[in-house]
Amino acid sequence: MTRFINVAVHNFFMDETRTQRAYHYTIKWKYDTKIKTQGLVPQSSWLLEFFPRAGEPDFLWERRSKEGRELGKKMGVDKHRSGTQEYKEAVKRFLGFPLESYFNVTYGFLEPRPAFMENHPRFPDLWARLFHPIIGIDPMDMMDHAYADDTRRIALLSFDLSPTDQPFISDHGHVVDMGPDVLWNKSLDVNQRVALVRENMRKYFESLVPLSQYTGGYSLPVLMIKGSIAPERIKIEWTKSPYQVKVEFGAKGLYTGHDYHHYPLVKVP
């Protein structure tokens, strides 16, 4: 299963005169405090970030269920809080992938407004499902300041890719749909659900290909970059409030302060 991990990236540009623009979503305060001076540095392990949280059927509110606890125990992750080193090690033992598979990445897209993110027929709440791992901030952190605090605005960054960035594509459709269909499906016993989690994660792992070899066909193609992106290469395309993004992009399921608090809507440019 290591065949994708060790592929060289020297053939990324078949034509050296061709450039590929990449796009990365973040929060404005993160750009102002880190990215503006440090650039984009890979921080999220692509396999661990999208591993399902077995005990949290609703990741936003972290409600726990009998099915989730049962599955977590079977997978060996029930005694560890999500995100801790102990949890990560338990996940690695459960998946059984080679240790070199768990490299860190920066997430992005090959277009500024991916068509599959808007009103997706299979995943109507796709923005909510991808928001935390790709942007790297918990939606709950934006709730009380979605309008009043300018730093909470969503920012779209762009930059030209180079061969040294080591860009890959993976199909996140294999992991995004493991919620109601697998983790908390009461019609399946725990062994069936464990088998499906392993199978979906295996498909996700095996979908990883260098960008130069990607020919299309993925349900949710997400760009993953192993290299760091220097700040001088990065341009801000725009900043918008979470509510603007939700309305303009048809981002169903993207939670903002406006959804839960009856604050007057502050107009933003």
N, C-alpha and C positions, 0 to 999 in steps of 0.2 A: 504493500500500500504506500510505499514511499516514492513511487515513481513520479508523482506530481511535485513532491517537495524539492527534489534535487535537480529539476529541469533548469538548464542554463537560460539566461534571459538575453543573450547576445543577439538573438534573432528577433527581438521585439519589433524593431523597425525593419521591415523588409526593404523599404525605401528610406534611406537616411534623411531625405528631404521632407518626409512626412512627419507631422506632429499630431499628437492626440491630446486634446484638452480634457482635463479631469475636473470634477466638481465635488466639493466636500461641504456638508452642512455642519454648522456648529452654533454655539450661543455667543452673542456679541461679547459678553464679559470674558469668555474663554479666549476669544481672539485678542481682546485688548490686553489681557493680563499674561498670556502665554504665547499664543501663536504669532503675534505681531513681532516678538523678539526672538522666540525660539524656533519658529516654524512648526511644521507638523511632524511629530515624533510618534512612531507606532507605540501604542500603549495597551491595546486590547488583544488578548489571545482569541483568534477567530473561532476556535473550537469551543473554548470555555464560555465566551460571551453569549453564544447562541444556544448553549446547552439548556434544555428546559428545566425550570425550577419546579421540581416535582411537588413540593408542598405548597405552591402558590398558584392556584388556579386563576387568580386575578392579580397579576404582578404589581399593578398600581397600588392596590390596597393591601396586598399580601394576606388575603384571607386564606385560611388553610382548610383543607377538606379531608375527609376520611380516605378518599381515593388517593389524594396527593401524598398523605403521610404513608399510606401503604406502599405506594410506588417508590417513594424516597427511601424507605427502609430496605426494600428489595434491591435498590440500586446502590445502597451503602452511603447515601448522602444525607440521610435524615438527621444525623447528629451534629451537622455542621452548618453554620450560617452561610448563606449564599455570598460568595465573594471572598471568603477567607481562604488562607492557604490550605487549611485542612479540607475545605470543601473542594478546592481545585484538585488536590491530590486524590480525593475520593472519586471525582469525575474521571480523572485520567485512568484510574484503576478499572472503573466500570467500562469505559470505552475501549481500552486496550490498544490505542493507536501508538505508533512509535513516538518517543519523547520529543524528537525533533519536529514533530508535526505541530507542536503548540507554540509556533512563533507569533509574535505580536504584529499587528497591522494597523493601518489607518484606513477607514472605510470611505468609499466615495462612489461616484457614478460617472458614466461616460457622457451624460447629457445633463443640463442644468435642471430640467424638470422631467424626470423619467416618466414616460407614459404609463408604465405599469404601476406607478405609485398613486395614480389618480383613478378613483372609483373602480378599483380592481374587482372583477366579478366574483372571484373566489375569496379574497381577503378584504372585505369592506373596511376593516379597521387596521389596514396595513400600516398607516403612519404611526399609530399607537404601538404596534408590534415592533417596528423598526426604530422608533424614535430614540429609546434609551440606549441601545447598543451602538447605533451608528453615530448619533450626535454626542453621546457620552455624558448625558446628564439626565437625572431622574425627572420625569414630568412634574412630579410633586413639588420639586424645587421652584417651579415657575408659577405655581398656583396663585399665590397672594400678590405677585408683582408682575403679572403678565402684561399690564398696561402702564402702570405708574413708573416702573423701573426700566429705563431704556436699555440697560445692560442685559435684560432678559430676552431681548429680541433675537430671533433666529437670523443667522447670517449665512449667506451662500458664498463660499470661496471657490476660486478656480486657479488652475495652474497647468502648465504644459508638462506632460510626462516625458521622462527620459528612460533609456534602458536601465540605468543604474537604480531606478526607483523600484524595480522588481514588481511590476504590476501583475496581479492575478484576477481572475473572475471565478466566482462560485455561485451556485444556485441556492439561494436562501429559502426557496420554496420548500425544500426538504425539512427545514427546521421550524419555519414560521407556522406551519399548520399542525404542529404537534400538541396543541392545546385541547380543545373539546373533543377532537377526533381521536386522540390517543391517550393523553395523560389522565383525563377525568371521564373517559367513556365507560359508563357503568355496565354496558353490555359486554365488556371484555374483562376477563379476569386479570389479575396482576401479572401473571407470567406472559400473557399475550401482549399486554401493554409494554412490558420490559423488552420483549422481542421487537416490537414496533419502534421503540425508541432507538434501540441498537441499529435497526435497519435504516431508519431515516438518517441517523447520524453517519452511518457508513456511506449512504448515498451523497450526503452533504460533503463528507470528506473526499469522496472520489470525484465530485464535480469540480474540484479545484484544478484550474488549468491556467497556464500563462496567458496573458491577454493576447499575445500574438497567435495563439492556437484556438482562441475562442471563435466559433463559427455561428453562434446564435442558438436559439432553441430553449434557453433557460426561462423558467417561469418568473423568477425574481433574480436577475443577474446583478450582483453587487461587486463593485471594484474593491480590491484589497491590495494595499501597497506596503511592501515590507521595508522599503527604504524611507529615509527622512526627507522632508521637503523644506528647503531653506526658505526663510521668511521673505527674501527678496523675489522669490518666484511666485508668491501668492498675491492674488488680487481679490478684493471684495467686490462681488457682483451686486449684492443688495443686502439690506437688512429689513426684516418685517416682523411685526408682532406675531405671536403664535396664532392669534385669532385671524389675522390676515391670511396666513398660510393655510389655516384650516378652511377658510371660505374660498380663497382663490384656487387652491389645489384640490378641492373636494376631499380634504383630508379627514374623512370620517374616523372617529375614534381618537383623534389628536386632542388630548385634554388641555384646556387652558383655564385660567382663572375665571373667565366669563361663563364657563359651564357650571361652576359650582358656587359662585358668589354673584350677587346681584349688584355688582359695581356698575356705575355708568360707564359706557364705552368711551375711552379717551381716544380722540382722533389722532392718528399718527400719519406723517407724510409717506 
